[in-house]
Amino acid sequence: MKWFENLSLVGIVLISWGIALFEYFFQVPANRLGFRENGGPFSLVELKVIQEAITLVVFMLSKRKPFVQTISLDLGF
């Protein structure tokens, strides 16, 4: 990923914000549709747990590709 090495800090921040905005576009409608009081099957706590689990899985998968690292639970202790 040679193009990535030449990015400034502003470019990296804009890319990360773009990824977060893309994720946000899916989370808000899903939370509104999935909420029990709007006819969905989940409580607010359940929706938050699902949202965090999906975020962690996406982070782990995106970490694997560009950094070519294995996913482990080693915390460096």
PyMOL Python script that loads the backbone (N, CA, C, O; Angstrom):
from pymol import cmd

cmd.read_pdbstr("""\
ATOM      1  N   MET A   1       0.828  -1.177   0.000  1.00  0.00           N
ATOM      2  CA  MET A   1       0.000   0.000   0.000  1.00  0.00           C
ATOM      3  C   MET A   1       0.879   1.249   0.000  1.00  0.00           C
ATOM      4  O   MET A   1       0.943   1.982   0.987  1.00  0.00           O
ATOM      5  N   LYS A   2       1.538   1.470  -1.101  1.00  0.00           N
ATOM      6  CA  LYS A   2       2.443   2.610  -1.228  1.00  0.00           C
ATOM      7  C   LYS A   2       1.702   3.947  -1.166  1.00  0.00           C
ATOM      8  O   LYS A   2       2.239   4.920  -0.637  1.00  0.00           O
ATOM      9  N   TRP A   3       0.496   4.009  -1.689  1.00  0.00           N
ATOM     10  CA  TRP A   3      -0.244   5.267  -1.695  1.00  0.00           C
ATOM     11  C   TRP A   3      -0.552   5.729  -0.285  1.00  0.00           C
ATOM     12  O   TRP A   3      -0.652   6.929  -0.029  1.00  0.00           O
ATOM     13  N   PHE A   4      -0.702   4.781   0.633  1.00  0.00           N
ATOM     14  CA  PHE A   4      -1.051   5.087   2.013  1.00  0.00           C
ATOM     15  C   PHE A   4       0.101   5.774   2.743  1.00  0.00           C
ATOM     16  O   PHE A   4      -0.131   6.577   3.647  1.00  0.00           O
ATOM     17  N   GLU A   5       1.327   5.466   2.361  1.00  0.00           N
ATOM     18  CA  GLU A   5       2.506   6.046   3.015  1.00  0.00           C
ATOM     19  C   GLU A   5       2.634   7.538   2.739  1.00  0.00           C
ATOM     20  O   GLU A   5       3.245   8.254   3.532  1.00  0.00           O
ATOM     21  N   ASN A   6       2.081   8.017   1.651  1.00  0.00           N
ATOM     22  CA  ASN A   6       2.218   9.426   1.278  1.00  0.00           C
ATOM     23  C   ASN A   6       1.077  10.307   1.771  1.00  0.00           C
ATOM     24  O   ASN A   6       1.071  11.509   1.506  1.00  0.00           O
ATOM     25  N   LEU A   7       0.115   9.732   2.482  1.00  0.00           N
ATOM     26  CA  LEU A   7      -1.007  10.527   2.974  1.00  0.00           C
ATOM     27  C   LEU A   7      -0.599  11.373   4.164  1.00  0.00           C
ATOM     28  O   LEU A   7       0.202  10.954   5.000  1.00  0.00           O
ATOM     29  N   SER A   8      -1.158  12.563   4.227  1.00  0.00           N
ATOM     30  CA  SER A   8      -0.932  13.411   5.395  1.00  0.00           C
ATOM     31  C   SER A   8      -1.881  12.989   6.507  1.00  0.00           C
ATOM     32  O   SER A   8      -2.757  12.148   6.308  1.00  0.00           O
ATOM     33  N   LEU A   9      -1.696  13.577   7.666  1.00  0.00           N
ATOM     34  CA  LEU A   9      -2.570  13.271   8.798  1.00  0.00           C
ATOM     35  C   LEU A   9      -4.018  13.638   8.478  1.00  0.00           C
ATOM     36  O   LEU A   9      -4.944  12.920   8.855  1.00  0.00           O
ATOM     37  N   VAL A  10      -4.205  14.750   7.787  1.00  0.00           N
ATOM     38  CA  VAL A  10      -5.558  15.184   7.408  1.00  0.00           C
ATOM     39  C   VAL A  10      -6.209  14.143   6.491  1.00  0.00           C
ATOM     40  O   VAL A  10      -7.391  13.838   6.649  1.00  0.00           O
ATOM     41  N   GLY A  11      -5.466  13.609   5.555  1.00  0.00           N
ATOM     42  CA  GLY A  11      -6.001  12.584   4.660  1.00  0.00           C
ATOM     43  C   GLY A  11      -6.408  11.323   5.405  1.00  0.00           C
ATOM     44  O   GLY A  11      -7.454  10.739   5.123  1.00  0.00           O
ATOM     45  N   ILE A  12      -5.586  10.905   6.350  1.00  0.00           N
ATOM     46  CA  ILE A  12      -5.904   9.714   7.139  1.00  0.00           C
ATOM     47  C   ILE A  12      -7.145   9.951   7.988  1.00  0.00           C
ATOM     48  O   ILE A  12      -7.999   9.071   8.098  1.00  0.00           O
ATOM     49  N   VAL A  13      -7.250  11.136   8.590  1.00  0.00           N
ATOM     50  CA  VAL A  13      -8.430  11.469   9.401  1.00  0.00           C
ATOM     51  C   VAL A  13      -9.681  11.468   8.533  1.00  0.00           C
ATOM     52  O   VAL A  13     -10.716  10.947   8.948  1.00  0.00           O
ATOM     53  N   LEU A  14      -9.603  12.042   7.337  1.00  0.00           N
ATOM     54  CA  LEU A  14     -10.771  12.081   6.451  1.00  0.00           C
ATOM     55  C   LEU A  14     -11.200  10.679   6.023  1.00  0.00           C
ATOM     56  O   LEU A  14     -12.397  10.404   5.930  1.00  0.00           O
ATOM     57  N   ILE A  15     -10.253   9.798   5.764  1.00  0.00           N
ATOM     58  CA  ILE A  15     -10.590   8.415   5.413  1.00  0.00           C
ATOM     59  C   ILE A  15     -11.275   7.724   6.586  1.00  0.00           C
ATOM     60  O   ILE A  15     -12.277   7.036   6.395  1.00  0.00           O
ATOM     61  N   SER A  16     -10.749   7.897   7.792  1.00  0.00           N
ATOM     62  CA  SER A  16     -11.362   7.245   8.952  1.00  0.00           C
ATOM     63  C   SER A  16     -12.751   7.802   9.229  1.00  0.00           C
ATOM     64  O   SER A  16     -13.652   7.048   9.596  1.00  0.00           O
ATOM     65  N   TRP A  17     -12.941   9.105   9.060  1.00  0.00           N
ATOM     66  CA  TRP A  17     -14.272   9.684   9.230  1.00  0.00           C
ATOM     67  C   TRP A  17     -15.236   9.175   8.163  1.00  0.00           C
ATOM     68  O   TRP A  17     -16.416   8.967   8.444  1.00  0.00           O
ATOM     69  N   GLY A  18     -14.750   8.976   6.959  1.00  0.00           N
ATOM     70  CA  GLY A  18     -15.592   8.428   5.894  1.00  0.00           C
ATOM     71  C   GLY A  18     -16.060   7.021   6.204  1.00  0.00           C
ATOM     72  O   GLY A  18     -17.212   6.670   5.949  1.00  0.00           O
ATOM     73  N   ILE A  19     -15.162   6.214   6.756  1.00  0.00           N
ATOM     74  CA  ILE A  19     -15.539   4.851   7.158  1.00  0.00           C
ATOM     75  C   ILE A  19     -16.580   4.902   8.265  1.00  0.00           C
ATOM     76  O   ILE A  19     -17.564   4.163   8.229  1.00  0.00           O
ATOM     77  N   ALA A  20     -16.368   5.774   9.252  1.00  0.00           N
ATOM     78  CA  ALA A  20     -17.319   5.895  10.365  1.00  0.00           C
ATOM     79  C   ALA A  20     -18.675   6.395   9.874  1.00  0.00           C
ATOM     80  O   ALA A  20     -19.715   5.925  10.337  1.00  0.00           O
ATOM     81  N   LEU A  21     -18.669   7.340   8.941  1.00  0.00           N
ATOM     82  CA  LEU A  21     -19.931   7.859   8.407  1.00  0.00           C
ATOM     83  C   LEU A  21     -20.683   6.781   7.640  1.00  0.00           C
ATOM     84  O   LEU A  21     -21.904   6.672   7.753  1.00  0.00           O
ATOM     85  N   PHE A  22     -19.962   5.989   6.866  1.00  0.00           N
ATOM     86  CA  PHE A  22     -20.576   4.878   6.137  1.00  0.00           C
ATOM     87  C   PHE A  22     -21.233   3.897   7.112  1.00  0.00           C
ATOM     88  O   PHE A  22     -22.356   3.447   6.882  1.00  0.00           O
ATOM     89  N   GLU A  23     -20.537   3.570   8.190  1.00  0.00           N
ATOM     90  CA  GLU A  23     -21.086   2.666   9.203  1.00  0.00           C
ATOM     91  C   GLU A  23     -22.307   3.293   9.882  1.00  0.00           C
ATOM     92  O   GLU A  23     -23.288   2.601  10.156  1.00  0.00           O
ATOM     93  N   TYR A  24     -22.248   4.578  10.149  1.00  0.00           N
ATOM     94  CA  TYR A  24     -23.339   5.297  10.806  1.00  0.00           C
ATOM     95  C   TYR A  24     -24.608   5.291   9.950  1.00  0.00           C
ATOM     96  O   TYR A  24     -25.714   5.199  10.482  1.00  0.00           O
ATOM     97  N   PHE A  25     -24.451   5.388   8.621  1.00  0.00           N
ATOM     98  CA  PHE A  25     -25.603   5.358   7.726  1.00  0.00           C
ATOM     99  C   PHE A  25     -26.391   4.063   7.849  1.00  0.00           C
ATOM    100  O   PHE A  25     -27.598   4.050   7.604  1.00  0.00           O
ATOM    101  N   PHE A  26     -25.728   2.977   8.224  1.00  0.00           N
ATOM    102  CA  PHE A  26     -26.422   1.704   8.407  1.00  0.00           C
ATOM    103  C   PHE A  26     -26.941   1.523   9.825  1.00  0.00           C
ATOM    104  O   PHE A  26     -27.987   0.905  10.023  1.00  0.00           O
ATOM    105  N   GLN A  27     -26.233   2.045  10.808  1.00  0.00           N
ATOM    106  CA  GLN A  27     -26.611   1.814  12.203  1.00  0.00           C
ATOM    107  C   GLN A  27     -27.879   2.556  12.604  1.00  0.00           C
ATOM    108  O   GLN A  27     -28.730   1.993  13.293  1.00  0.00           O
ATOM    109  N   VAL A  28     -28.018   3.793  12.189  1.00  0.00           N
ATOM    110  CA  VAL A  28     -29.171   4.580  12.617  1.00  0.00           C
ATOM    111  C   VAL A  28     -30.489   3.980  12.120  1.00  0.00           C
ATOM    112  O   VAL A  28     -31.396   3.785  12.929  1.00  0.00           O
ATOM    113  N   PRO A  29     -30.636   3.679  10.823  1.00  0.00           N
ATOM    114  CA  PRO A  29     -31.900   3.057  10.399  1.00  0.00           C
ATOM    115  C   PRO A  29     -32.120   1.679  11.024  1.00  0.00           C
ATOM    116  O   PRO A  29     -33.251   1.312  11.342  1.00  0.00           O
ATOM    117  N   ALA A  30     -31.046   0.922  11.198  1.00  0.00           N
ATOM    118  CA  ALA A  30     -31.191  -0.404  11.799  1.00  0.00           C
ATOM    119  C   ALA A  30     -31.660  -0.291  13.242  1.00  0.00           C
ATOM    120  O   ALA A  30     -32.492  -1.082  13.685  1.00  0.00           O
ATOM    121  N   ASN A  31     -31.139   0.678  13.974  1.00  0.00           N
ATOM    122  CA  ASN A  31     -31.567   0.867  15.362  1.00  0.00           C
ATOM    123  C   ASN A  31     -33.017   1.326  15.436  1.00  0.00           C
ATOM    124  O   ASN A  31     -33.754   0.921  16.335  1.00  0.00           O
ATOM    125  N   ARG A  32     -33.423   2.161  14.503  1.00  0.00           N
ATOM    126  CA  ARG A  32     -34.821   2.623  14.514  1.00  0.00           C
ATOM    127  C   ARG A  32     -35.776   1.492  14.157  1.00  0.00           C
ATOM    128  O   ARG A  32     -36.843   1.367  14.759  1.00  0.00           O
ATOM    129  N   LEU A  33     -35.400   0.670  13.185  1.00  0.00           N
ATOM    130  CA  LEU A  33     -36.264  -0.440  12.768  1.00  0.00           C
ATOM    131  C   LEU A  33     -36.257  -1.581  13.790  1.00  0.00           C
ATOM    132  O   LEU A  33     -37.264  -2.266  13.964  1.00  0.00           O
ATOM    133  N   GLY A  34     -35.134  -1.779  14.454  1.00  0.00           N
ATOM    134  CA  GLY A  34     -35.006  -2.903  15.368  1.00  0.00           C
ATOM    135  C   GLY A  34     -35.496  -2.642  16.774  1.00  0.00           C
ATOM    136  O   GLY A  34     -35.648  -3.582  17.553  1.00  0.00           O
ATOM    137  N   PHE A  35     -35.750  -1.384  17.123  1.00  0.00           N
ATOM    138  CA  PHE A  35     -36.171  -1.036  18.481  1.00  0.00           C
ATOM    139  C   PHE A  35     -37.582  -1.548  18.752  1.00  0.00           C
ATOM    140  O   PHE A  35     -38.484  -1.403  17.927  1.00  0.00           O
ATOM    141  N   ARG A  36     -37.747  -2.139  19.907  1.00  0.00           N
ATOM    142  CA  ARG A  36     -39.010  -2.786  20.289  1.00  0.00           C
ATOM    143  C   ARG A  36     -40.208  -1.841  20.200  1.00  0.00           C
ATOM    144  O   ARG A  36     -41.275  -2.251  19.744  1.00  0.00           O
ATOM    145  N   GLU A  37     -40.055  -0.594  20.622  1.00  0.00           N
ATOM    146  CA  GLU A  37     -41.189   0.343  20.605  1.00  0.00           C
ATOM    147  C   GLU A  37     -41.556   0.803  19.194  1.00  0.00           C
ATOM    148  O   GLU A  37     -42.618   1.391  18.993  1.00  0.00           O
ATOM    149  N   ASN A  38     -40.692   0.542  18.225  1.00  0.00           N
ATOM    150  CA  ASN A  38     -40.992   0.865  16.825  1.00  0.00           C
ATOM    151  C   ASN A  38     -41.413  -0.376  16.048  1.00  0.00           C
ATOM    152  O   ASN A  38     -41.459  -0.352  14.818  1.00  0.00           O
ATOM    153  N   GLY A  39     -41.715  -1.445  16.746  1.00  0.00           N
ATOM    154  CA  GLY A  39     -42.158  -2.667  16.095  1.00  0.00           C
ATOM    155  C   GLY A  39     -41.071  -3.699  15.893  1.00  0.00           C
ATOM    156  O   GLY A  39     -41.331  -4.760  15.327  1.00  0.00           O
ATOM    157  N   GLY A  40     -39.867  -3.417  16.338  1.00  0.00           N
ATOM    158  CA  GLY A  40     -38.760  -4.359  16.180  1.00  0.00           C
ATOM    159  C   GLY A  40     -38.663  -5.331  17.344  1.00  0.00           C
ATOM    160  O   GLY A  40     -39.390  -5.193  18.328  1.00  0.00           O
ATOM    161  N   PRO A  41     -37.784  -6.300  17.245  1.00  0.00           N
ATOM    162  CA  PRO A  41     -37.695  -7.339  18.276  1.00  0.00           C
ATOM    163  C   PRO A  41     -36.690  -7.055  19.398  1.00  0.00           C
ATOM    164  O   PRO A  41     -36.605  -7.857  20.328  1.00  0.00           O
ATOM    165  N   PHE A  42     -35.923  -5.954  19.361  1.00  0.00           N
ATOM    166  CA  PHE A  42     -34.809  -5.765  20.297  1.00  0.00           C
ATOM    167  C   PHE A  42     -35.016  -4.591  21.239  1.00  0.00           C
ATOM    168  O   PHE A  42     -35.643  -3.594  20.882  1.00  0.00           O
ATOM    169  N   SER A  43     -34.476  -4.723  22.457  1.00  0.00           N
ATOM    170  CA  SER A  43     -34.436  -3.600  23.393  1.00  0.00           C
ATOM    171  C   SER A  43     -33.228  -2.733  23.042  1.00  0.00           C
ATOM    172  O   SER A  43     -32.410  -3.108  22.202  1.00  0.00           O
ATOM    173  N   LEU A  44     -33.121  -1.568  23.692  1.00  0.00           N
ATOM    174  CA  LEU A  44     -31.993  -0.675  23.411  1.00  0.00           C
ATOM    175  C   LEU A  44     -30.662  -1.308  23.799  1.00  0.00           C
ATOM    176  O   LEU A  44     -29.663  -1.135  23.100  1.00  0.00           O
ATOM    177  N   VAL A  45     -30.645  -2.034  24.904  1.00  0.00           N
ATOM    178  CA  VAL A  45     -29.405  -2.686  25.340  1.00  0.00           C
ATOM    179  C   VAL A  45     -28.977  -3.748  24.334  1.00  0.00           C
ATOM    180  O   VAL A  45     -27.798  -3.842  23.994  1.00  0.00           O
ATOM    181  N   GLU A  46     -29.920  -4.540  23.860  1.00  0.00           N
ATOM    182  CA  GLU A  46     -29.599  -5.569  22.866  1.00  0.00           C
ATOM    183  C   GLU A  46     -29.083  -4.956  21.574  1.00  0.00           C
ATOM    184  O   GLU A  46     -28.143  -5.479  20.976  1.00  0.00           O
ATOM    185  N   LEU A  47     -29.682  -3.857  21.135  1.00  0.00           N
ATOM    186  CA  LEU A  47     -29.218  -3.182  19.922  1.00  0.00           C
ATOM    187  C   LEU A  47     -27.806  -2.649  20.096  1.00  0.00           C
ATOM    188  O   LEU A  47     -26.999  -2.734  19.170  1.00  0.00           O
ATOM    189  N   LYS A  48     -27.489  -2.100  21.268  1.00  0.00           N
ATOM    190  CA  LYS A  48     -26.148  -1.578  21.512  1.00  0.00           C
ATOM    191  C   LYS A  48     -25.110  -2.695  21.515  1.00  0.00           C
ATOM    192  O   LYS A  48     -24.013  -2.521  20.984  1.00  0.00           O
ATOM    193  N   VAL A  49     -25.446  -3.842  22.109  1.00  0.00           N
ATOM    194  CA  VAL A  49     -24.525  -4.980  22.128  1.00  0.00           C
ATOM    195  C   VAL A  49     -24.281  -5.488  20.706  1.00  0.00           C
ATOM    196  O   VAL A  49     -23.142  -5.777  20.341  1.00  0.00           O
ATOM    197  N   ILE A  50     -25.326  -5.597  19.913  1.00  0.00           N
ATOM    198  CA  ILE A  50     -25.191  -6.035  18.518  1.00  0.00           C
ATOM    199  C   ILE A  50     -24.332  -5.035  17.737  1.00  0.00           C
ATOM    200  O   ILE A  50     -23.466  -5.431  16.957  1.00  0.00           O
ATOM    201  N   GLN A  51     -24.574  -3.750  17.948  1.00  0.00           N
ATOM    202  CA  GLN A  51     -23.812  -2.705  17.255  1.00  0.00           C
ATOM    203  C   GLN A  51     -22.329  -2.794  17.599  1.00  0.00           C
ATOM    204  O   GLN A  51     -21.483  -2.709  16.709  1.00  0.00           O
ATOM    205  N   GLU A  52     -22.009  -2.963  18.860  1.00  0.00           N
ATOM    206  CA  GLU A  52     -20.603  -3.047  19.274  1.00  0.00           C
ATOM    207  C   GLU A  52     -19.945  -4.314  18.746  1.00  0.00           C
ATOM    208  O   GLU A  52     -18.781  -4.288  18.347  1.00  0.00           O
ATOM    209  N   ALA A  53     -20.682  -5.422  18.741  1.00  0.00           N
ATOM    210  CA  ALA A  53     -20.127  -6.680  18.220  1.00  0.00           C
ATOM    211  C   ALA A  53     -19.800  -6.546  16.733  1.00  0.00           C
ATOM    212  O   ALA A  53     -18.743  -6.993  16.288  1.00  0.00           O
ATOM    213  N   ILE A  54     -20.691  -5.940  15.976  1.00  0.00           N
ATOM    214  CA  ILE A  54     -20.452  -5.743  14.544  1.00  0.00           C
ATOM    215  C   ILE A  54     -19.257  -4.813  14.331  1.00  0.00           C
ATOM    216  O   ILE A  54     -18.428  -5.054  13.453  1.00  0.00           O
ATOM    217  N   THR A  55     -19.169  -3.754  15.130  1.00  0.00           N
ATOM    218  CA  THR A  55     -18.042  -2.821  15.014  1.00  0.00           C
ATOM    219  C   THR A  55     -16.725  -3.535  15.281  1.00  0.00           C
ATOM    220  O   THR A  55     -15.757  -3.327  14.551  1.00  0.00           O
ATOM    221  N   LEU A  56     -16.670  -4.371  16.312  1.00  0.00           N
ATOM    222  CA  LEU A  56     -15.442  -5.099  16.629  1.00  0.00           C
ATOM    223  C   LEU A  56     -15.061  -6.087  15.533  1.00  0.00           C
ATOM    224  O   LEU A  56     -13.884  -6.216  15.196  1.00  0.00           O
ATOM    225  N   VAL A  57     -16.045  -6.782  14.977  1.00  0.00           N
ATOM    226  CA  VAL A  57     -15.767  -7.742  13.901  1.00  0.00           C
ATOM    227  C   VAL A  57     -15.229  -7.005  12.667  1.00  0.00           C
ATOM    228  O   VAL A  57     -14.259  -7.450  12.053  1.00  0.00           O
ATOM    229  N   VAL A  58     -15.853  -5.889  12.310  1.00  0.00           N
ATOM    230  CA  VAL A  58     -15.387  -5.113  11.155  1.00  0.00           C
ATOM    231  C   VAL A  58     -13.978  -4.593  11.405  1.00  0.00           C
ATOM    232  O   VAL A  58     -13.144  -4.611  10.499  1.00  0.00           O
ATOM    233  N   PHE A  59     -13.702  -4.131  12.622  1.00  0.00           N
ATOM    234  CA  PHE A  59     -12.359  -3.652  12.941  1.00  0.00           C
ATOM    235  C   PHE A  59     -11.337  -4.780  12.830  1.00  0.00           C
ATOM    236  O   PHE A  59     -10.259  -4.587  12.267  1.00  0.00           O
ATOM    237  N   MET A  60     -11.666  -5.943  13.358  1.00  0.00           N
ATOM    238  CA  MET A  60     -10.729  -7.061  13.311  1.00  0.00           C
ATOM    239  C   MET A  60     -10.454  -7.488  11.874  1.00  0.00           C
ATOM    240  O   MET A  60      -9.315  -7.800  11.527  1.00  0.00           O
ATOM    241  N   LEU A  61     -11.480  -7.504  11.043  1.00  0.00           N
ATOM    242  CA  LEU A  61     -11.288  -7.889   9.646  1.00  0.00           C
ATOM    243  C   LEU A  61     -10.498  -6.834   8.879  1.00  0.00           C
ATOM    244  O   LEU A  61      -9.661  -7.168   8.040  1.00  0.00           O
ATOM    245  N   SER A  62     -10.761  -5.567   9.165  1.00  0.00           N
ATOM    246  CA  SER A  62     -10.026  -4.514   8.465  1.00  0.00           C
ATOM    247  C   SER A  62      -8.583  -4.426   8.955  1.00  0.00           C
ATOM    248  O   SER A  62      -7.706  -3.994   8.207  1.00  0.00           O
ATOM    249  N   LYS A  63      -8.328  -4.821  10.180  1.00  0.00           N
ATOM    250  CA  LYS A  63      -6.971  -4.829  10.718  1.00  0.00           C
ATOM    251  C   LYS A  63      -6.131  -5.900  10.044  1.00  0.00           C
ATOM    252  O   LYS A  63      -4.939  -5.702   9.806  1.00  0.00           O
ATOM    253  N   ARG A  64      -6.726  -6.993   9.747  1.00  0.00           N
ATOM    254  CA  ARG A  64      -6.013  -8.131   9.169  1.00  0.00           C
ATOM    255  C   ARG A  64      -5.470  -7.812   7.779  1.00  0.00           C
ATOM    256  O   ARG A  64      -4.327  -8.151   7.475  1.00  0.00           O
ATOM    257  N   LYS A  65      -6.258  -7.177   6.946  1.00  0.00           N
ATOM    258  CA  LYS A  65      -5.884  -6.960   5.546  1.00  0.00           C
ATOM    259  C   LYS A  65      -4.710  -5.993   5.360  1.00  0.00           C
ATOM    260  O   LYS A  65      -3.681  -6.403   4.823  1.00  0.00           O
ATOM    261  N   PRO A  66      -4.821  -4.731   5.781  1.00  0.00           N
ATOM    262  CA  PRO A  66      -3.730  -3.808   5.450  1.00  0.00           C
ATOM    263  C   PRO A  66      -2.456  -4.016   6.261  1.00  0.00           C
ATOM    264  O   PRO A  66      -1.366  -3.702   5.783  1.00  0.00           O
ATOM    265  N   PHE A  67      -2.573  -4.536   7.470  1.00  0.00           N
ATOM    266  CA  PHE A  67      -1.396  -4.668   8.312  1.00  0.00           C
ATOM    267  C   PHE A  67      -0.819  -6.073   8.296  1.00  0.00           C
ATOM    268  O   PHE A  67       0.232  -6.318   8.888  1.00  0.00           O
ATOM    269  N   VAL A  68      -1.487  -6.991   7.632  1.00  0.00           N
ATOM    270  CA  VAL A  68      -1.060  -8.384   7.487  1.00  0.00           C
ATOM    271  C   VAL A  68      -0.629  -8.941   8.846  1.00  0.00           C
ATOM    272  O   VAL A  68       0.482  -9.445   9.009  1.00  0.00           O
ATOM    273  N   GLN A  69      -1.525  -8.835   9.795  1.00  0.00           N
ATOM    274  CA  GLN A  69      -1.282  -9.363  11.130  1.00  0.00           C
ATOM    275  C   GLN A  69      -2.325 -10.420  11.442  1.00  0.00           C
ATOM    276  O   GLN A  69      -3.451 -10.376  10.946  1.00  0.00           O
ATOM    277  N   THR A  70      -1.930 -11.359  12.265  1.00  0.00           N
ATOM    278  CA  THR A  70      -2.901 -12.346  12.704  1.00  0.00           C
ATOM    279  C   THR A  70      -3.712 -11.761  13.847  1.00  0.00           C
ATOM    280  O   THR A  70      -3.222 -10.927  14.609  1.00  0.00           O
ATOM    281  N   ILE A  71      -4.935 -12.197  13.957  1.00  0.00           N
ATOM    282  CA  ILE A  71      -5.815 -11.733  15.017  1.00  0.00           C
ATOM    283  C   ILE A  71      -5.599 -12.624  16.228  1.00  0.00           C
ATOM    284  O   ILE A  71      -5.759 -13.842  16.147  1.00  0.00           O
ATOM    285  N   SER A  72      -5.238 -12.017  17.345  1.00  0.00           N
ATOM    286  CA  SER A  72      -5.013 -12.794  18.561  1.00  0.00           C
ATOM    287  C   SER A  72      -5.473 -11.989  19.767  1.00  0.00           C
ATOM    288  O   SER A  72      -5.747 -10.793  19.666  1.00  0.00           O
ATOM    289  N   LEU A  73      -5.552 -12.649  20.883  1.00  0.00           N
ATOM    290  CA  LEU A  73      -5.952 -11.995  22.123  1.00  0.00           C
ATOM    291  C   LEU A  73      -4.744 -11.650  22.984  1.00  0.00           C
ATOM    292  O   LEU A  73      -4.898 -11.350  24.168  1.00  0.00           O
ATOM    293  N   ASP A  74      -3.554 -11.686  22.415  1.00  0.00           N
ATOM    294  CA  ASP A  74      -2.326 -11.359  23.147  1.00  0.00           C
ATOM    295  C   ASP A  74      -2.295  -9.852  23.406  1.00  0.00           C
ATOM    296  O   ASP A  74      -2.277  -9.050  22.472  1.00  0.00           O
ATOM    297  N   LEU A  75      -2.289  -9.482  24.683  1.00  0.00           N
ATOM    298  CA  LEU A  75      -2.303  -8.079  25.049  1.00  0.00           C
ATOM    299  C   LEU A  75      -0.924  -7.532  25.361  1.00  0.00           C
ATOM    300  O   LEU A  75      -0.788  -6.369  25.740  1.00  0.00           O
ATOM    301  N   GLY A  76       0.108  -8.366  25.204  1.00  0.00           N
ATOM    302  CA  GLY A  76       1.462  -7.895  25.410  1.00  0.00           C
ATOM    303  C   GLY A  76       1.956  -7.971  26.845  1.00  0.00           C
ATOM    304  O   GLY A  76       2.970  -7.361  27.186  1.00  0.00           O
ATOM    305  N   PHE A  77       1.258  -8.704  27.678  1.00  0.00           N
ATOM    306  CA  PHE A  77       1.698  -8.823  29.074  1.00  0.00           C
ATOM    307  C   PHE A  77       2.705  -9.925  29.220  1.00  0.00           C
ATOM    308  O   PHE A  77       3.191 -10.176  30.323  1.00  0.00           O
TER     309      PHE A  77
END
""", "prot")
cmd.dss("prot")
cmd.show_as("cartoon", "prot")
cmd.util.cbc("prot")
cmd.orient("prot")
